[in-house]
């Protein structure tokens, strides 16, 4: 199972998150750095099953920078019915 770790202590902004996710998921092409590209990669391009560990993400659900990304990750996990697991620690 592919494991991706997004440590929000080290992610200054959304582009840094996209770059980290693309690198750790072995994306073979330049990542689009937007929510649509993230959705397409998670639900149609990335190897599954996968686990995304969200470290130090508590409270970021309301942040301007990361709220939309975190919501999209939750939605993708639900849509993929068990092939994508989010772990918060």
C-alpha positions in Angstrom: 0.0 0.0 0.0 1.3 3.4 -0.9 1.7 5.7 2.1 1.9 9.5 1.8 2.7 11.7 4.8 1.6 15.3 4.7 3.2 17.0 7.8 1.6 20.4 8.0 4.4 21.7 10.3 6.5 21.6 7.1 4.0 22.7 4.5 4.0 26.5 4.2 1.2 26.7 1.7 -1.0 24.8 -0.8 1.7 24.6 -3.6 4.0 22.9 -1.1 1.3 20.4 -0.2 0.7 19.6 -3.9 4.5 19.2 -4.5 4.9 16.9 -1.6 1.9 14.8 -2.5 3.0 14.5 -6.1 6.5 13.5 -5.1 5.4 10.9 -2.6 2.8 9.4 -4.9 5.2 9.1 -7.8 3.2 11.4 -10.1 5.0 11.0 -13.5 4.1 14.4 -14.8 3.9 18.0 -13.6 1.1 18.3 -11.1 -1.6 20.9 -11.9 -1.4 22.5 -8.4 -5.1 23.0 -8.1 -8.0 21.2 -6.6 -9.2 19.8 -9.9 -5.8 18.3 -10.6 -5.6 16.9 -7.1 -9.1 15.2 -7.5 -8.1 13.7 -10.9 -4.8 12.4 -9.5 -6.4 10.9 -6.4 -9.3 9.3 -8.1 -7.9 8.3 -11.5 -4.1 8.4 -11.6 -2.6 7.5 -8.3 -1.8 3.9 -7.4 -4.4 2.5 -5.0 -4.9 1.4 -2.3 -3.2 4.3 -0.5 -3.0 5.8 2.9 -2.5 9.6 3.4 -1.2 10.5 6.9 -2.2 14.0 7.9 0.2 15.1 10.6 -0.4 18.2 12.6 -3.6 19.0 10.7 -5.8 19.6 13.7 -7.5 23.0 13.3 -6.6 23.5 9.7 -10.1 22.6 8.5 -11.0 26.2 9.0 -7.8 27.7 7.5 -7.9 29.7 4.3 -4.9 27.9 3.0 -5.8 24.2 3.6 -9.6 23.9 4.3 -10.5 23.1 0.7 -7.7 20.6 0.3 -8.6 18.8 3.5 -12.3 18.7 2.4 -11.4 17.3 -1.0 -9.2 14.6 0.6 -12.2 13.6 2.8 -14.5 13.5 -0.2 -12.0 11.5 -2.3 -11.6 8.9 0.5 -15.4 8.5 0.7 -15.7 8.3 -3.1 -13.0 5.6 -3.4 -14.8 3.4 -0.8 -11.9 2.1 1.2 -9.1 2.4 -1.4 -7.9 5.7 0.1 -7.5 5.9 3.8 -6.9 9.2 5.7 -5.1 8.9 9.0 -4.8 11.9 11.3 -2.1 12.0 13.8 
